[in-house]
C-alpha cells in the first residue's frame, strides 16, 4: 500500500444529540466526540484522532434503523473538542447495525485490555494505562499547536 491510498473509515459511536456547525466548513453539520462510547471505540480501534481522519459516526435511532454520518475528524480550536464534520450527504438513516454491548477497553498504545473502566471512571483526567502509562484519554488528545 502506498502513502496515497485512502484509509478506510472506522465506525464509532457518537451522540447525535451533540450536533454543531462544522469548524472547517460551518455550512456542514458535525457531531462532537465527547462520549464514553466514542472514546472506547477509538481506543479499541487503536486510533488517536488527527485532522482529516475518515470516520463514520453511528447512533441508534430506533429498533430498526440507526443514524449515520460519514466525514472526517476536525479539531475545533475554539471549543477545544474533536468533531466528525460530515460530508455533503450529512446525516442519514440506515438499517440498524450490530448492537452487541462492548465491554472491553483496549489501551490505544499497548493494545492491552484496561480492566475496571466505565463511563464514570473515565472522567478522571490523565488516568494512565496500568501497563504502559498512556492516558486512557489518548484518542481525544488535541493536535499539536500550530
N, CA, C and O atoms as a GROMACS GRO file, in nm:
protein
  584
    1UNK      N    1   0.085  -0.117   0.000
    1UNK     CA    2   0.000   0.000   0.000
    1UNK      C    3   0.090   0.123   0.000
    1UNK      O    4   0.183   0.131   0.080
    2UNK      N    5   0.062   0.221  -0.089
    2UNK     CA    6   0.144   0.342  -0.092
    2UNK      C    7   0.082   0.451  -0.004
    2UNK      O    8  -0.029   0.435   0.046
    3UNK      N    9   0.155   0.560   0.014
    3UNK     CA   10   0.112   0.666   0.104
    3UNK      C   11  -0.014   0.738   0.055
    3UNK      O   12  -0.078   0.808   0.133
    4UNK      N   13  -0.050   0.724  -0.072
    4UNK     CA   14  -0.166   0.794  -0.127
    4UNK      C   15  -0.295   0.713  -0.118
    4UNK      O   16  -0.402   0.762  -0.155
    5UNK      N   17  -0.287   0.590  -0.069
    5UNK     CA   18  -0.405   0.506  -0.057
    5UNK      C   19  -0.491   0.558   0.057
    5UNK      O   20  -0.444   0.570   0.170
    6UNK      N   21  -0.620   0.590   0.030
    6UNK     CA   22  -0.704   0.643   0.138
    6UNK      C   23  -0.728   0.537   0.245
    6UNK      O   24  -0.746   0.418   0.216
    7UNK      N   25  -0.728   0.583   0.368
    7UNK     CA   26  -0.754   0.494   0.481
    7UNK      C   27  -0.903   0.468   0.489
    7UNK      O   28  -0.982   0.562   0.477
    8UNK      N   29  -0.945   0.341   0.509
    8UNK     CA   30  -1.089   0.316   0.522
    8UNK      C   31  -1.143   0.383   0.648
    8UNK      O   32  -1.073   0.395   0.749
    9UNK      N   33  -1.267   0.427   0.642
    9UNK     CA   34  -1.330   0.493   0.755
    9UNK      C   35  -1.366   0.392   0.863
    9UNK      O   36  -1.413   0.282   0.834
   10UNK      N   37  -1.342   0.429   0.988
   10UNK     CA   38  -1.376   0.347   1.104
   10UNK      C   39  -1.509   0.392   1.159
   10UNK      O   40  -1.534   0.512   1.171
   11UNK      N   41  -1.596   0.297   1.193
   11UNK     CA   42  -1.727   0.328   1.253
   11UNK      C   43  -1.710   0.343   1.403
   11UNK      O   44  -1.655   0.256   1.470
   12UNK      N   45  -1.758   0.456   1.456
   12UNK     CA   46  -1.754   0.477   1.600
   12UNK      C   47  -1.887   0.534   1.647
   12UNK      O   48  -1.961   0.595   1.569
   13UNK      N   49  -1.918   0.511   1.774
   13UNK     CA   50  -2.038   0.568   1.832
   13UNK      C   51  -2.019   0.719   1.849
   13UNK      O   52  -1.910   0.765   1.883
   14UNK      N   53  -2.125   0.794   1.825
   14UNK     CA   54  -2.128   0.937   1.854
   14UNK      C   55  -2.272   0.973   1.891
   14UNK      O   56  -2.367   0.918   1.835
   15UNK      N   57  -2.287   1.063   1.984
   15UNK     CA   58  -2.420   1.105   2.030
   15UNK      C   59  -2.472   1.216   1.938
   15UNK      O   60  -2.424   1.329   1.943
   16UNK      N   61  -2.569   1.181   1.855
   16UNK     CA   62  -2.620   1.276   1.756
   16UNK      C   63  -2.703   1.388   1.820
   16UNK      O   64  -2.752   1.476   1.749
   17UNK      N   65  -2.720   1.384   1.951
   17UNK     CA   66  -2.781   1.498   2.019
   17UNK      C   67  -2.681   1.613   2.030
   17UNK      O   68  -2.718   1.724   2.067
   18UNK      N   69  -2.555   1.587   1.998
   18UNK     CA   70  -2.450   1.688   2.006
   18UNK      C   71  -2.410   1.743   1.871
   18UNK      O   72  -2.290   1.760   1.845
   19UNK      N   73  -2.506   1.770   1.783
   19UNK     CA   74  -2.473   1.824   1.651
   19UNK      C   75  -2.440   1.973   1.662
   19UNK      O   76  -2.506   2.049   1.732
   20UNK      N   77  -2.335   2.012   1.589
   20UNK     CA   78  -2.288   2.151   1.587
   20UNK      C   79  -2.252   2.186   1.443
   20UNK      O   80  -2.254   2.100   1.354
   21UNK      N   81  -2.220   2.313   1.419
   21UNK     CA   82  -2.167   2.354   1.289
   21UNK      C   83  -2.024   2.304   1.276
   21UNK      O   84  -1.950   2.300   1.374
   22UNK      N   85  -1.987   2.266   1.156
   22UNK     CA   86  -1.851   2.219   1.134
   22UNK      C   87  -1.749   2.329   1.155
   22UNK      O   88  -1.772   2.443   1.115
   23UNK      N   89  -1.635   2.298   1.219
   23UNK     CA   90  -1.533   2.401   1.241
   23UNK      C   91  -1.459   2.441   1.113
   23UNK      O   92  -1.414   2.555   1.101
   24UNK      N   93  -1.446   2.349   1.020
   24UNK     CA   94  -1.378   2.379   0.893
   24UNK      C   95  -1.474   2.440   0.793
   24UNK      O   96  -1.439   2.534   0.722
   25UNK      N   97  -1.597   2.385   0.788
   25UNK     CA   98  -1.700   2.434   0.696
   25UNK      C   99  -1.829   2.451   0.774
   25UNK      O  100  -1.902   2.354   0.794
   26UNK      N  101  -1.860   2.573   0.820
   26UNK     CA  102  -1.980   2.595   0.902
   26UNK      C  103  -2.112   2.563   0.830
   26UNK      O  104  -2.217   2.561   0.894
   27UNK      N  105  -2.107   2.539   0.700
   27UNK     CA  106  -2.227   2.501   0.625
   27UNK      C  107  -2.260   2.352   0.642
   27UNK      O  108  -2.366   2.307   0.601
   28UNK      N  109  -2.168   2.279   0.703
   28UNK     CA  110  -2.189   2.135   0.725
   28UNK      C  111  -2.210   2.107   0.873
   28UNK      O  112  -2.160   2.178   0.960
   29UNK      N  113  -2.286   2.000   0.900
   29UNK     CA  114  -2.306   1.957   1.038
   29UNK      C  115  -2.186   1.875   1.084
   29UNK      O  116  -2.114   1.815   1.005
   30UNK      N  117  -2.168   1.876   1.215
   30UNK     CA  118  -2.064   1.795   1.277
   30UNK      C  119  -2.120   1.741   1.408
   30UNK      O  120  -2.211   1.799   1.466
   31UNK      N  121  -2.064   1.629   1.454
   31UNK     CA  122  -2.103   1.573   1.583
   31UNK      C  123  -1.981   1.574   1.674
   31UNK      O  124  -1.872   1.535   1.633
   32UNK      N  125  -2.002   1.619   1.796
   32UNK     CA  126  -1.894   1.629   1.894
   32UNK      C  127  -1.858   1.489   1.943
   32UNK      O  128  -1.945   1.407   1.971
   33UNK      N  129  -1.729   1.463   1.954
   33UNK     CA  130  -1.679   1.334   2.004
   33UNK      C  131  -1.637   1.354   2.149
   33UNK      O  132  -1.521   1.383   2.178
   34UNK      N  133  -1.733   1.339   2.239
   34UNK     CA  134  -1.705   1.364   2.381
   34UNK      C  135  -1.770   1.261   2.472
   34UNK      O  136  -1.791   1.287   2.591
   35UNK      N  137  -1.802   1.144   2.418
   35UNK     CA  138  -1.871   1.044   2.498
   35UNK      C  139  -1.781   0.923   2.524
   35UNK      O  140  -1.682   0.900   2.455
   36UNK      N  141  -1.820   0.848   2.626
   36UNK     CA  142  -1.752   0.723   2.659
   36UNK      C  143  -1.750   0.630   2.538
   36UNK      O  144  -1.646   0.571   2.508
   37UNK      N  145  -1.863   0.617   2.469
   37UNK     CA  146  -1.870   0.526   2.354
   37UNK      C  147  -1.774   0.565   2.243
   37UNK      O  148  -1.711   0.478   2.183
   38UNK      N  149  -1.762   0.694   2.216
   38UNK     CA  150  -1.666   0.740   2.113
   38UNK      C  151  -1.524   0.708   2.155
   38UNK      O  152  -1.445   0.657   2.075
   39UNK      N  153  -1.490   0.737   2.281
   39UNK     CA  154  -1.355   0.712   2.331
   39UNK      C  155  -1.323   0.563   2.326
   39UNK      O  156  -1.216   0.524   2.281
   40UNK      N  157  -1.416   0.480   2.373
   40UNK     CA  158  -1.395   0.335   2.374
   40UNK      C  159  -1.375   0.282   2.233
   40UNK      O  160  -1.283   0.204   2.208
   41UNK      N  161  -1.460   0.326   2.139
   41UNK     CA  162  -1.449   0.274   2.002
   41UNK      C  163  -1.317   0.317   1.937
   41UNK      O  164  -1.257   0.238   1.864
   42UNK      N  165  -1.273   0.441   1.961
   42UNK     CA  166  -1.145   0.486   1.906
   42UNK      C  167  -1.029   0.408   1.967
   42UNK      O  168  -0.940   0.362   1.896
   43UNK      N  169  -1.030   0.393   2.101
   43UNK     CA  170  -0.923   0.319   2.168
   43UNK      C  171  -0.918   0.175   2.119
   43UNK      O  172  -0.811   0.122   2.090
   44UNK      N  173  -1.034   0.111   2.109
   44UNK     CA  174  -1.039  -0.029   2.066
   44UNK      C  175  -0.993  -0.045   1.921
   44UNK      O  176  -0.944  -0.152   1.884
   45UNK      N  177  -1.008   0.059   1.840
   45UNK     CA  178  -0.960   0.056   1.701
   45UNK      C  179  -0.813   0.097   1.691
   45UNK      O  180  -0.754   0.089   1.584
   46UNK      N  181  -0.754   0.141   1.804
   46UNK     CA  182  -0.615   0.184   1.803
   46UNK      C  183  -0.593   0.318   1.738
   46UNK      O  184  -0.487   0.344   1.682
   47UNK      N  185  -0.695   0.405   1.743
   47UNK     CA  186  -0.688   0.534   1.674
   47UNK      C  187  -0.674   0.651   1.771
   47UNK      O  188  -0.746   0.660   1.870
   48UNK      N  189  -0.581   0.739   1.741
   48UNK     CA  190  -0.570   0.868   1.806
   48UNK      C  191  -0.618   0.970   1.703
   48UNK      O  192  -0.570   0.972   1.590
   49UNK      N  193  -0.713   1.054   1.743
   49UNK     CA  194  -0.771   1.148   1.647
   49UNK      C  195  -0.665   1.239   1.587
   49UNK      O  196  -0.572   1.283   1.655
   50UNK      N  197  -0.682   1.267   1.458
   50UNK     CA  198  -0.598   1.362   1.386
   50UNK      C  199  -0.683   1.426   1.278
   50UNK      O  200  -0.778   1.366   1.228
   51UNK      N  201  -0.649   1.547   1.242
   51UNK     CA  202  -0.723   1.621   1.140
   51UNK      C  203  -0.734   1.538   1.012
   51UNK      O  204  -0.635   1.483   0.964
   52UNK      N  205  -0.856   1.530   0.959
   52UNK     CA  206  -0.878   1.462   0.832
   52UNK      C  207  -0.896   1.312   0.840
   52UNK      O  208  -0.918   1.247   0.738
   53UNK      N  209  -0.888   1.253   0.961
   53UNK     CA  210  -0.907   1.109   0.975
   53UNK      C  211  -1.049   1.072   0.933
   53UNK      O  212  -1.145   1.124   0.990
   54UNK      N  213  -1.065   0.981   0.834
   54UNK     CA  214  -1.200   0.944   0.793
   54UNK      C  215  -1.269   0.859   0.899
   54UNK      O  216  -1.212   0.761   0.948
   55UNK      N  217  -1.391   0.897   0.934
   55UNK     CA  218  -1.469   0.827   1.035
   55UNK      C  219  -1.614   0.821   0.994
   55UNK      O  220  -1.662   0.905   0.917
   56UNK      N  221  -1.685   0.722   1.047
   56UNK     CA  222  -1.830   0.711   1.030
   56UNK      C  223  -1.890   0.714   1.170
   56UNK      O  224  -1.863   0.626   1.252
   57UNK      N  225  -1.972   0.815   1.197
   57UNK     CA  226  -2.040   0.826   1.326
   57UNK      C  227  -2.171   0.752   1.318
   57UNK      O  228  -2.244   0.763   1.219
   58UNK      N  229  -2.202   0.674   1.423
   58UNK     CA  230  -2.325   0.595   1.426
   58UNK      C  231  -2.393   0.614   1.561
   58UNK      O  232  -2.327   0.618   1.666
   59UNK      N  233  -2.525   0.626   1.558
   59UNK     CA  234  -2.606   0.636   1.680
   59UNK      C  235  -2.737   0.562   1.654
   59UNK      O  236  -2.786   0.560   1.541
   60UNK      N  237  -2.793   0.502   1.759
   60UNK     CA  238  -2.921   0.433   1.744
   60UNK      C  239  -3.031   0.534   1.722
   60UNK      O  240  -3.033   0.640   1.785
   61UNK      N  241  -3.122   0.501   1.632
   61UNK     CA  242  -3.239   0.586   1.609
   61UNK      C  243  -3.361   0.521   1.673
   61UNK      O  244  -3.426   0.579   1.760
   62UNK      N  245  -3.390   0.400   1.626
   62UNK     CA  246  -3.499   0.322   1.684
   62UNK      C  247  -3.464   0.175   1.668
   62UNK      O  248  -3.349   0.143   1.638
   63UNK      N  249  -3.561   0.085   1.687
   63UNK     CA  250  -3.531  -0.058   1.681
   63UNK      C  251  -3.488  -0.105   1.542
   63UNK      O  252  -3.422  -0.208   1.530
   64UNK      N  253  -3.524  -0.031   1.438
   64UNK     CA  254  -3.498  -0.079   1.303
   64UNK      C  255  -3.394   0.000   1.225
   64UNK      O  256  -3.344  -0.047   1.123
   65UNK      N  257  -3.361   0.121   1.272
   65UNK     CA  258  -3.264   0.199   1.197
   65UNK      C  259  -3.171   0.277   1.289
   65UNK      O  260  -3.202   0.303   1.406
   66UNK      N  261  -3.057   0.314   1.232
   66UNK     CA  262  -2.956   0.393   1.301
   66UNK      C  263  -2.938   0.525   1.225
   66UNK      O  264  -2.976   0.537   1.108
   67UNK      N  265  -2.880   0.621   1.293
   67UNK     CA  266  -2.833   0.743   1.229
   67UNK      C  267  -2.686   0.722   1.196
   67UNK      O  268  -2.612   0.663   1.274
   68UNK      N  269  -2.644   0.772   1.080
   68UNK     CA  270  -2.507   0.754   1.037
   68UNK      C  271  -2.462   0.878   0.963
   68UNK      O  272  -2.539   0.939   0.890
   69UNK      N  273  -2.337   0.915   0.982
   69UNK     CA  274  -2.279   1.026   0.909
   69UNK      C  275  -2.134   0.998   0.878
   69UNK      O  276  -2.056   0.962   0.967
   70UNK      N  277  -2.097   1.014   0.751
   70UNK     CA  278  -1.959   0.994   0.707
   70UNK      C  279  -1.890   1.129   0.706
   70UNK      O  280  -1.949   1.230   0.667
   71UNK      N  281  -1.766   1.132   0.749
   71UNK     CA  282  -1.693   1.258   0.748
   71UNK      C  283  -1.550   1.240   0.793
   71UNK      O  284  -1.493   1.131   0.785
   72UNK      N  285  -1.492   1.350   0.840
   72UNK     CA  286  -1.354   1.348   0.884
   72UNK      C  287  -1.342   1.413   1.021
   72UNK      O  288  -1.421   1.501   1.057
   73UNK      N  289  -1.243   1.369   1.097
   73UNK     CA  290  -1.216   1.429   1.227
   73UNK      C  291  -1.160   1.568   1.206
   73UNK      O  292  -1.072   1.590   1.123
   74UNK      N  293  -1.212   1.662   1.283
   74UNK     CA  294  -1.164   1.800   1.281
   74UNK      C  295  -1.156   1.846   1.426
   74UNK      O  296  -1.242   1.813   1.507
   75UNK      N  297  -1.053   1.922   1.458
   75UNK     CA  298  -1.042   1.977   1.593
   75UNK      C  299  -1.094   2.119   1.592
   75UNK      O  300  -1.048   2.202   1.514
   76UNK      N  301  -1.190   2.145   1.679
   76UNK     CA  302  -1.245   2.280   1.693
   76UNK      C  303  -1.162   2.351   1.799
   76UNK      O  304  -1.181   2.328   1.919
   77UNK      N  305  -1.071   2.438   1.756
   77UNK     CA  306  -0.981   2.505   1.848
   77UNK      C  307  -1.054   2.601   1.942
   77UNK      O  308  -1.011   2.622   2.055
   78UNK      N  309  -1.166   2.659   1.897
   78UNK     CA  310  -1.243   2.749   1.982
   78UNK      C  311  -1.310   2.672   2.096
   78UNK      O  312  -1.301   2.712   2.212
   79UNK      N  313  -1.378   2.563   2.063
   79UNK     CA  314  -1.449   2.483   2.163
   79UNK      C  315  -1.356   2.386   2.235
   79UNK      O  316  -1.391   2.334   2.341
   80UNK      N  317  -1.239   2.359   2.178
   80UNK     CA  318  -1.140   2.265   2.231
   80UNK      C  319  -1.196   2.124   2.242
   80UNK      O  320  -1.187   2.059   2.346
   81UNK      N  321  -1.255   2.078   2.130
   81UNK     CA  322  -1.300   1.940   2.122
   81UNK      C  323  -1.291   1.891   1.979
   81UNK      O  324  -1.283   1.969   1.884
   82UNK      N  325  -1.293   1.759   1.967
   82UNK     CA  326  -1.292   1.695   1.836
   82UNK      C  327  -1.436   1.674   1.789
   82UNK      O  328  -1.526   1.653   1.870
   83UNK      N  329  -1.454   1.681   1.659
   83UNK     CA  330  -1.583   1.652   1.596
   83UNK      C  331  -1.558   1.565   1.473
   83UNK      O  332  -1.446   1.556   1.423
   84UNK      N  333  -1.665   1.503   1.427
   84UNK     CA  334  -1.665   1.448   1.291
   84UNK      C  335  -1.747   1.546   1.210
   84UNK      O  336  -1.868   1.561   1.232
   85UNK      N  337  -1.682   1.612   1.114
   85UNK     CA  338  -1.753   1.703   1.024
   85UNK      C  339  -1.802   1.619   0.907
   85UNK      O  340  -1.723   1.558   0.835
   86UNK      N  341  -1.935   1.618   0.888
   86UNK     CA  342  -1.995   1.529   0.789
   86UNK      C  343  -1.972   1.577   0.647
   86UNK      O  344  -1.954   1.696   0.622
   87UNK      N  345  -1.973   1.482   0.554
   87UNK     CA  346  -1.960   1.515   0.413
   87UNK      C  347  -2.089   1.580   0.363
   87UNK      O  348  -2.179   1.609   0.442
   88UNK      N  349  -2.097   1.602   0.235
   88UNK     CA  350  -2.212   1.673   0.177
   88UNK      C  351  -2.345   1.600   0.193
   88UNK      O  352  -2.451   1.661   0.178
   89UNK      N  353  -2.342   1.470   0.224
   89UNK     CA  354  -2.467   1.395   0.244
   89UNK      C  355  -2.523   1.413   0.384
   89UNK      O  356  -2.640   1.383   0.408
   90UNK      N  357  -2.442   1.463   0.477
   90UNK     CA  358  -2.489   1.489   0.613
   90UNK      C  359  -2.525   1.362   0.687
   90UNK      O  360  -2.458   1.259   0.673
   91UNK      N  361  -2.632   1.370   0.766
   91UNK     CA  362  -2.678   1.258   0.848
   91UNK      C  363  -2.786   1.183   0.771
   91UNK      O  364  -2.871   1.244   0.708
   92UNK      N  365  -2.782   1.051   0.777
   92UNK     CA  366  -2.883   0.971   0.707
   92UNK      C  367  -2.925   0.853   0.793
   92UNK      O  368  -2.854   0.812   0.885
   93UNK      N  369  -3.041   0.799   0.762
   93UNK     CA  370  -3.091   0.679   0.829
   93UNK      C  371  -3.043   0.557   0.752
   93UNK      O  372  -3.045   0.555   0.629
   94UNK      N  373  -2.998   0.456   0.827
   94UNK     CA  374  -2.952   0.330   0.769
   94UNK      C  375  -3.014   0.217   0.849
   94UNK      O  376  -3.055   0.238   0.964
   95UNK      N  377  -3.022   0.095   0.793
   95UNK     CA  378  -3.073  -0.017   0.872
   95UNK      C  379  -2.990  -0.036   0.998
   95UNK      O  380  -2.869  -0.013   0.998
   96UNK      N  381  -3.055  -0.077   1.106
   96UNK     CA  382  -2.987  -0.097   1.234
   96UNK      C  383  -2.871  -0.194   1.218
   96UNK      O  384  -2.884  -0.298   1.154
   97UNK      N  385  -2.758  -0.159   1.276
   97UNK     CA  386  -2.639  -0.244   1.271
   97UNK      C  387  -2.628  -0.329   1.396
   97UNK      O  388  -2.723  -0.342   1.473
   98UNK      N  389  -2.511  -0.388   1.414
   98UNK     CA  390  -2.483  -0.472   1.530
   98UNK      C  391  -2.493  -0.388   1.657
   98UNK      O  392  -2.430  -0.283   1.667
   99UNK      N  393  -2.572  -0.433   1.751
   99UNK     CA  394  -2.590  -0.360   1.876
   99UNK      C  395  -2.540  -0.438   1.996
   99UNK      O  396  -2.587  -0.418   2.108
  100UNK      N  397  -2.446  -0.526   1.973
  100UNK     CA  398  -2.386  -0.602   2.083
  100UNK      C  399  -2.315  -0.504   2.176
  100UNK      O  400  -2.249  -0.410   2.131
  101UNK      N  401  -2.329  -0.528   2.306
  101UNK     CA  402  -2.261  -0.442   2.403
  101UNK      C  403  -2.111  -0.470   2.400
  101UNK      O  404  -2.068  -0.585   2.397
  102UNK      N  405  -2.033  -0.363   2.400
  102UNK     CA  406  -1.888  -0.374   2.402
  102UNK      C  407  -1.842  -0.337   2.542
  102UNK      O  408  -1.861  -0.224   2.586
  103UNK      N  409  -1.784  -0.432   2.612
  103UNK     CA  410  -1.738  -0.408   2.749
  103UNK      C  411  -1.587  -0.392   2.758
  103UNK      O  412  -1.536  -0.346   2.860
  104UNK      N  413  -1.515  -0.428   2.653
  104UNK     CA  414  -1.370  -0.422   2.656
  104UNK      C  415  -1.321  -0.281   2.620
  104UNK      O  416  -1.379  -0.215   2.534
  105UNK      N  417  -1.215  -0.237   2.687
  105UNK     CA  418  -1.149  -0.109   2.657
  105UNK      C  419  -1.001  -0.139   2.644
  105UNK      O  420  -0.935  -0.173   2.743
  106UNK      N  421  -0.948  -0.127   2.521
  106UNK     CA  422  -0.807  -0.154   2.496
  106UNK      C  423  -0.727  -0.025   2.503
  106UNK      O  424  -0.775   0.081   2.461
  107UNK      N  425  -0.607  -0.032   2.557
  107UNK     CA  426  -0.518   0.084   2.555
  107UNK      C  427  -0.486   0.118   2.410
  107UNK      O  428  -0.453   0.029   2.331
  108UNK      N  429  -0.497   0.244   2.375
  108UNK     CA  430  -0.472   0.287   2.238
  108UNK      C  431  -0.326   0.265   2.199
  108UNK      O  432  -0.296   0.252   2.080
  109UNK      N  433  -0.235   0.259   2.297
  109UNK     CA  434  -0.093   0.244   2.268
  109UNK      C  435  -0.046   0.099   2.272
  109UNK      O  436   0.002   0.047   2.171
  110UNK      N  437  -0.060   0.033   2.387
  110UNK     CA  438  -0.006  -0.103   2.402
  110UNK      C  439  -0.106  -0.211   2.362
  110UNK      O  440  -0.068  -0.327   2.347
  111UNK      N  441  -0.234  -0.175   2.346
  111UNK     CA  442  -0.340  -0.263   2.298
  111UNK      C  443  -0.382  -0.368   2.401
  111UNK      O  444  -0.453  -0.463   2.366
  112UNK      N  445  -0.341  -0.354   2.527
  112UNK     CA  446  -0.383  -0.446   2.632
  112UNK      C  447  -0.515  -0.398   2.693
  112UNK      O  448  -0.539  -0.277   2.700
  113UNK      N  449  -0.600  -0.491   2.737
  113UNK     CA  450  -0.728  -0.450   2.796
  113UNK      C  451  -0.707  -0.383   2.932
  113UNK      O  452  -0.632  -0.433   3.016
  114UNK      N  453  -0.775  -0.271   2.951
  114UNK     CA  454  -0.770  -0.199   3.078
  114UNK      C  455  -0.895  -0.238   3.154
  114UNK      O  456  -1.006  -0.208   3.111
  115UNK      N  457  -0.878  -0.303   3.265
  115UNK     CA  458  -0.990  -0.352   3.345
  115UNK      C  459  -1.046  -0.241   3.434
  115UNK      O  460  -0.974  -0.150   3.474
  116UNK      N  461  -1.175  -0.250   3.462
  116UNK     CA  462  -1.238  -0.160   3.559
  116UNK      C  463  -1.275  -0.024   3.507
  116UNK      O  464  -1.314   0.062   3.586
  117UNK      N  465  -1.264   0.000   3.376
  117UNK     CA  466  -1.304   0.130   3.323
  117UNK      C  467  -1.453   0.129   3.295
  117UNK      O  468  -1.508   0.030   3.248
  118UNK      N  469  -1.516   0.240   3.323
  118UNK     CA  470  -1.658   0.258   3.292
  118UNK      C  471  -1.677   0.404   3.258
  118UNK      O  472  -1.584   0.484   3.269
  119UNK      N  473  -1.796   0.439   3.216
  119UNK     CA  474  -1.822   0.578   3.178
  119UNK      C  475  -1.800   0.672   3.296
  119UNK      O  476  -1.763   0.788   3.274
  120UNK      N  477  -1.820   0.628   3.419
  120UNK     CA  478  -1.796   0.716   3.533
  120UNK      C  479  -1.647   0.720   3.569
  120UNK      O  480  -1.597   0.826   3.608
  121UNK      N  481  -1.576   0.608   3.556
  121UNK     CA  482  -1.434   0.605   3.590
  121UNK      C  483  -1.351   0.681   3.489
  121UNK      O  484  -1.244   0.732   3.523
  122UNK      N  485  -1.397   0.690   3.366
  122UNK     CA  486  -1.320   0.754   3.260
  122UNK      C  487  -1.308   0.905   3.281
  122UNK      O  488  -1.226   0.969   3.216
  123UNK      N  489  -1.387   0.960   3.370
  123UNK     CA  490  -1.387   1.105   3.391
  123UNK      C  491  -1.263   1.154   3.466
  123UNK      O  492  -1.247   1.274   3.484
  124UNK      N  493  -1.175   1.064   3.509
  124UNK     CA  494  -1.054   1.105   3.581
  124UNK      C  495  -0.949   1.148   3.477
  124UNK      O  496  -0.892   1.063   3.410
  125UNK      N  497  -0.924   1.279   3.464
  125UNK     CA  498  -0.828   1.325   3.363
  125UNK      C  499  -0.691   1.264   3.383
  125UNK      O  500  -0.640   1.257   3.495
  126UNK      N  501  -0.632   1.219   3.274
  126UNK     CA  502  -0.496   1.166   3.278
  126UNK      C  503  -0.480   1.028   3.337
  126UNK      O  504  -0.367   0.984   3.357
  127UNK      N  505  -0.590   0.957   3.365
  127UNK     CA  506  -0.577   0.822   3.419
  127UNK      C  507  -0.491   0.740   3.324
  127UNK      O  508  -0.522   0.731   3.205
  128UNK      N  509  -0.383   0.680   3.375
  128UNK     CA  510  -0.292   0.607   3.285
  128UNK      C  511  -0.331   0.461   3.267
  128UNK      O  512  -0.398   0.400   3.350
  129UNK      N  513  -0.287   0.407   3.155
  129UNK     CA  514  -0.292   0.262   3.134
  129UNK      C  515  -0.199   0.199   3.238
  129UNK      O  516  -0.087   0.247   3.254
  130UNK      N  517  -0.242   0.094   3.308
  130UNK     CA  518  -0.156   0.033   3.410
  130UNK      C  519  -0.035  -0.040   3.351
  130UNK      O  520   0.058  -0.074   3.425
  131UNK      N  521  -0.033  -0.064   3.220
  131UNK     CA  522   0.075  -0.139   3.157
  131UNK      C  523   0.181  -0.049   3.094
  131UNK      O  524   0.300  -0.076   3.107
  132UNK      N  525   0.137   0.059   3.026
  132UNK     CA  526   0.234   0.141   2.953
  132UNK      C  527   0.233   0.288   2.995
  132UNK      O  528   0.321   0.364   2.956
  133UNK      N  529   0.134   0.328   3.076
  133UNK     CA  530   0.129   0.466   3.124
  133UNK      C  531   0.061   0.565   3.033
  133UNK      O  532   0.047   0.682   3.070
  134UNK      N  533   0.017   0.523   2.914
  134UNK     CA  534  -0.054   0.613   2.823
  134UNK      C  535  -0.188   0.653   2.885
  134UNK      O  536  -0.256   0.570   2.944
  135UNK      N  537  -0.226   0.779   2.871
  135UNK     CA  538  -0.354   0.825   2.922
  135UNK      C  539  -0.467   0.750   2.853
  135UNK      O  540  -0.463   0.728   2.732
  136UNK      N  541  -0.569   0.712   2.931
  136UNK     CA  542  -0.685   0.647   2.869
  136UNK      C  543  -0.758   0.746   2.778
  136UNK      O  544  -0.836   0.704   2.692
  137UNK      N  545  -0.733   0.875   2.795
  137UNK     CA  546  -0.793   0.976   2.708
  137UNK      C  547  -0.709   1.001   2.582
  137UNK      O  548  -0.735   1.095   2.507
  138UNK      N  549  -0.608   0.917   2.560
  138UNK     CA  550  -0.517   0.932   2.446
  138UNK      C  551  -0.585   0.958   2.312
  138UNK      O  552  -0.540   1.045   2.238
  139UNK      N  553  -0.692   0.884   2.278
  139UNK     CA  554  -0.756   0.908   2.147
  139UNK      C  555  -0.811   1.049   2.131
  139UNK      O  556  -0.826   1.096   2.018
  140UNK      N  557  -0.841   1.118   2.241
  140UNK     CA  558  -0.901   1.252   2.237
  140UNK      C  559  -0.796   1.364   2.250
  140UNK      O  560  -0.834   1.480   2.258
  141UNK      N  561  -0.668   1.332   2.251
  141UNK     CA  562  -0.566   1.435   2.272
  141UNK      C  563  -0.575   1.540   2.161
  141UNK      O  564  -0.590   1.506   2.044
  142UNK      N  565  -0.566   1.669   2.198
  142UNK     CA  566  -0.570   1.773   2.095
  142UNK      C  567  -0.447   1.766   2.005
  142UNK      O  568  -0.343   1.713   2.044
  143UNK      N  569  -0.459   1.821   1.886
  143UNK     CA  570  -0.343   1.818   1.795
  143UNK      C  571  -0.234   1.912   1.847
  143UNK      O  572  -0.261   2.000   1.929
  144UNK      N  573  -0.112   1.893   1.799
  144UNK     CA  574  -0.005   1.984   1.840
  144UNK      C  575  -0.039   2.127   1.799
  144UNK      O  576  -0.103   2.149   1.696
  145UNK      N  577   0.003   2.223   1.879
  145UNK     CA  578  -0.022   2.364   1.848
  145UNK      C  579   0.045   2.399   1.716
  145UNK      O  580   0.157   2.356   1.688
  146UNK      N  581  -0.025   2.479   1.633
  146UNK     CA  582   0.033   2.516   1.502
  146UNK      C  583   0.156   2.604   1.513
  146UNK      O  584   0.214   2.642   1.412
   0.00000   0.00000   0.00000
